[in-house]
Amino acid sequence: MRWIKVAFWVAVIVTAIVLLVPGDTVLAAKVWVASWLPMAAALDAADVTEHADKLVHASLFAILGALGMRGWRQADQRWRVLAFLLGLGVVTEALQAVVPGRSASIWDWLADAIGVLLGFGFGTRVVRQYFGMAVVSKGV
């Protein structure tokens, strides 16, 4: 389980970097990715990417939630991980307010929170179904 905790902390660092890079860097990355997509023009014309940032927020935090759920078995530890991840969402949103080309949004934080909950739910199912482990309330 140690490798999962390491993966969790690496994912925390990657998430912080992704959410705190300046807006022009984000735009350059979007343009680069779009250059590889055969349907980029159609997606842009359909305005499919208008709220894509919410999907990015939810996805990043879902990964963190699932890793946190799998990395810490005791219920009290999982509550701390949950609180940490929700706090991380608040902090990254607050910091985005001072990053050039970025802005803070309660909707982004809500996407973070939904992602964490989905990740915790997925992590719980995987732990129970594939590893035969139950959530431990104390000790161990």
N, C-alpha and C positions, 0 to 999 in steps of 0.2 A: 504493500500500500504506500510505501514511501515514494515510489515513482509517481504516483497520482498526486501526492502533495506537491512534489516538485513541478509537475505539469500544471497544477493549479496556480502556483506562484508565477511561473513563466507566462501563463495565460493572463494573469492579473497585469503583469508588466506590458505585455503586448496590447491588451485592451486599453490601458492608460495611454500608451503611445498613439494608438489608432485614434482615440477620442480627443487627443490634445495636440495633434499636429495642426499647423496653420491651414487656413482654408484654401490657400493657393496650392498647397501640396495635395490636399484632398482632391481638388479639381484636376490637377495634373494626373493623379492616379486614376480618376474616373475616365479621363480622356484616353489614357493608356489602355485601360481595360476595355473600353468601348471600341478601341481600334482593333481588338482581337475578336469582337463579337460580330458574326455575320449579319445579325438583325439589329444592330445598334441604331440605325436610322429609324427603323420601324418602332423600336422601343421609345426613342426620343420623341417621335411624332405622336405616339399614343400617350405620352406623359406618364408612362408606367413608373418612372424613377422619381416622381415628385416626392413621395414619402419613403424612399428607399432607405434613408438614414434611420428611420424607426426600425426597419428590418435588421439593419446592421447592429443597432443598439441591442435589440432583443436577441439576436443570434450570439453576439459576444457574451452577453450575460447569461444566456442559456447554457453555453459551454462552461462558463464559470460555475453556474449552479450545479450542473451535473458533476463536474469534477469535485466541487465542494461536498456534494452529497456522498460521493463515492470515497473521498479521501478521509472523511471524518465519520466514524461510526456512531459515536454517542450522540444522543438527542441534544444534550446541552451544548456540545461542540457545534452541532449543526445549526443551532439557533445563533451561535456567535458568528458562524460563517454567513448565515443569512443576513444578520445585522451588518456585518462587514461589507457584504456585497451591495446592500441597499445604501449604505453610507458611501461606498465607492462611487455609486451612481450620482449621489448628491454632490460629492466633491468634484467629480469630472465635469458635471454640468456647471457648477460654480466657476471652475477654472476656465471652461470654454468661454465664459463671458469676457475674459481678458486676453484670450488667444486671438490674434489677428485673423479676420475672416471667419470666425466661428461665433456662435451665440448660444446662450443657455436657453433651455426649454424644459418646462415641466412635462411636456409630452415625451421628450427624449427620456427623462427619468422614469416616466410611466412605462415606456418600452423596456427600459432596463429592468424594472421591477417585474414586469410580466415575463421577461426572459429568464430571470432568476427563478421565478416560480415554476415555469415550464421545465427548466433544467433540473430543479429539485424533484419535480414530479417524474421526469424521465429517469433521473438518477435513482430514485426510490424503486421504480419498476425494474430497472436493470439489476440493481442490487438484490432485490427479492427474487426475481425470476431466474437470473443466470448464476448468481453466486450463493443463493439460499441463505442470505443473511437477513436478519430482522434489524430494525432500528433498536438500538440498545439505549435504555433510558438512563442508566447510571453505571459507573465503573467500567471495567474491562480494559 
